[in-house]
Amino acid sequence: MSRLSVPSLESDTGPSGQVYAQIKKAIGSVPNTYAAIAAYGPAALKSVLAADAVLAAGTLTKRDQEVIKLVISAVSGCEYCVAAHSHLARLAGVKPDVLKQIREGQPTGDATRDALVGFVRKLQQSSGTVSDEDFAAIKAAGYSDAQLVEISLAFATTVFTNVFNRINDTEIDFPAVA
């Protein structure tokens, strides 16, 4: 059970309630992590949602965005985000066996995706420090300078939600990871 209590989403008419209504309109329901963040920091959740909108308008595919978020979450051990990003990556077209390989740090057989996974894994394990070789490898895989900015933004927002969910011990409301 989550450590922070969340007021009734339906009866909240304050700033959090306004954020809940926007999320419901956009995706149909409010994930537990968003509900808890908005309950105590609606501006923080708005910032995360704004960053996600920037990513959606960028050049990384939804598949790549979810792979990035999944790698970060798997390395950090955030069970909530692993479940969420496994589900969202599956919806974006990543096959379940590939998701398992990504979570376990195994090659997927797709050189471009494996370069992205390896780069993001190194970022997460080194607190964002990469070698010249790591940089050369991600560039050789075809990722642009603009996409490196997008990878950094996805990294930042995912670290925030990972940390928050570990503090809160957010109850998982996504399908179980197989």
C-alpha positions in Angstrom: 0.0 0.0 0.0 1.2 3.5 -0.9 2.7 5.5 2.0 1.0 8.8 1.0 -2.8 9.0 1.1 -4.6 10.3 -2.0 -7.9 12.1 -1.7 -10.9 11.0 -3.8 -10.1 11.8 -7.3 -13.8 12.6 -8.1 -14.3 15.0 -5.2 -11.0 16.9 -5.5 -11.9 20.3 -7.1 -8.6 22.1 -6.2 -5.5 22.3 -8.3 -4.9 18.6 -8.0 -8.5 17.9 -9.1 -7.9 20.0 -12.2 -4.8 18.0 -13.1 -6.7 14.7 -12.5 -9.5 15.9 -14.9 -6.9 16.7 -17.6 -5.3 13.3 -17.2 -8.6 11.4 -17.3 -9.6 13.3 -20.4 -6.3 12.5 -22.1 -5.8 8.8 -21.1 -9.1 7.7 -19.5 -7.8 7.1 -15.9 -5.3 8.5 -13.4 -2.4 6.2 -12.7 -1.6 5.9 -9.0 1.7 7.7 -9.3 0.2 10.7 -11.0 -2.6 10.8 -8.4 -0.1 10.8 -5.5 2.2 13.4 -7.1 -0.7 15.7 -7.9 -2.2 15.4 -4.5 0.9 17.0 -2.9 2.6 18.7 -5.8 0.3 19.5 -8.7 2.9 21.8 -10.3 5.5 18.9 -10.2 3.1 16.7 -12.1 2.3 19.4 -14.6 6.1 19.7 -15.2 6.4 15.9 -15.8 3.4 16.1 -18.2 4.8 19.1 -20.0 8.2 17.2 -20.4 6.3 14.2 -21.8 4.5 16.6 -24.3 7.9 17.9 -25.4 9.1 14.3 -25.9 5.9 13.4 -27.8 6.7 16.3 -30.2 10.3 15.3 -30.6 12.0 12.9 -32.9 12.4 9.9 -30.7 9.7 7.3 -31.4 7.3 6.4 -28.6 8.9 3.0 -28.6 12.3 4.5 -28.0 11.0 6.8 -25.3 9.4 3.8 -23.4 12.6 1.7 -23.9 14.6 4.6 -22.3 12.2 4.9 -19.4 12.1 1.1 -18.9 15.9 0.8 -18.8 16.2 3.6 -16.2 13.5 2.0 -14.1 14.9 -1.5 -14.3 18.4 -0.3 -13.3 17.1 1.8 -10.4 14.8 -1.0 -9.2 11.5 1.0 -9.4 8.9 -1.8 -9.6 6.1 0.6 -10.3 7.9 2.2 -13.3 9.1 -1.1 -14.6 5.5 -2.3 -14.7 4.3 1.0 -16.2 6.9 1.3 -18.9 6.8 -2.4 -19.8 3.1 -1.9 -20.4 3.5 1.3 -22.3 6.4 -0.1 -24.4 4.2 -3.1 -25.2 1.4 -0.8 -26.4 4.1 1.0 -28.5 4.9 -2.3 -30.2 7.8 -3.8 -28.3 7.3 -7.6 -28.0 7.2 -9.2 -24.5 10.3 -11.3 -25.1 12.2 -8.1 -26.1 10.9 -6.3 -23.0 12.3 -9.1 -20.8 15.7 -8.9 -22.6 15.8 -5.1 -22.0 14.9 -5.4 -18.3 17.6 -8.1 -17.9 20.3 -6.2 -19.8 20.5 -8.8 -22.5 20.9 -8.1 -26.3 17.7 -7.9 -28.2 19.1 -8.6 -31.7 18.3 -5.0 -32.9 21.6 -3.1 -33.1 20.0 0.3 -32.9 17.8 -0.5 -30.0 20.7 -2.3 -28.2 22.9 0.8 -28.7 20.2 2.9 -27.1 19.7 0.4 -24.2 23.4 0.2 -23.6 23.8 4.0 -23.6 20.9 4.6 -21.3 22.0 1.8 -19.0 25.5 3.4 -18.7 23.9 6.8 -18.1 21.9 5.3 -15.2 24.7 3.3 -13.7 27.2 6.2 -13.9 24.8 9.0 -12.8 25.0 10.5 -16.3 28.7 10.2 -17.0 29.6 8.6 -20.3 32.9 8.0 -22.0 33.9 9.2 -25.5 33.4 5.6 -26.7 29.9 5.6 -25.3 29.1 8.9 -27.0 30.6 7.6 -30.3 28.6 4.4 -30.1 25.2 6.2 -29.7 26.1 8.6 -32.5 27.2 5.7 -34.7 23.8 4.0 -34.0 22.2 7.0 -35.7 21.0 9.1 -32.8 21.1 12.8 -33.5 22.3 15.6 -31.2 18.6 16.6 -30.8 17.8 13.1 -29.8 20.5 13.2 -27.1 18.7 16.1 -25.6 15.4 14.1 -25.7 17.2 11.1 -24.1 18.4 13.4 -21.4 14.9 14.8 -20.8 13.4 11.3 -20.7 16.1 10.4 -18.3 15.4 13.3 -16.0 11.7 12.8 -15.7 12.0 9.1 -15.2 14.5 9.5 -12.4 12.0 11.9 -10.7 9.1 9.4 -11.0 11.4 6.5 -9.9 12.5 8.3 -6.8 9.0 9.4 -6.0 7.6 5.9 -6.4 10.3 4.4 -4.2 9.6 7.1 -1.5 5.9 6.5 -1.7 6.0 2.7 -2.4 3.3 3.5 -4.9 0.8 0.7 -5.3 1.2 -0.8 -8.8 -1.8 -0.4 -11.0 -0.4 -1.7 -14.3 -0.3 -5.3 -15.5 2.2 -7.5 -13.8 5.6 -7.9 -15.5 6.0 -11.3 -17.0 
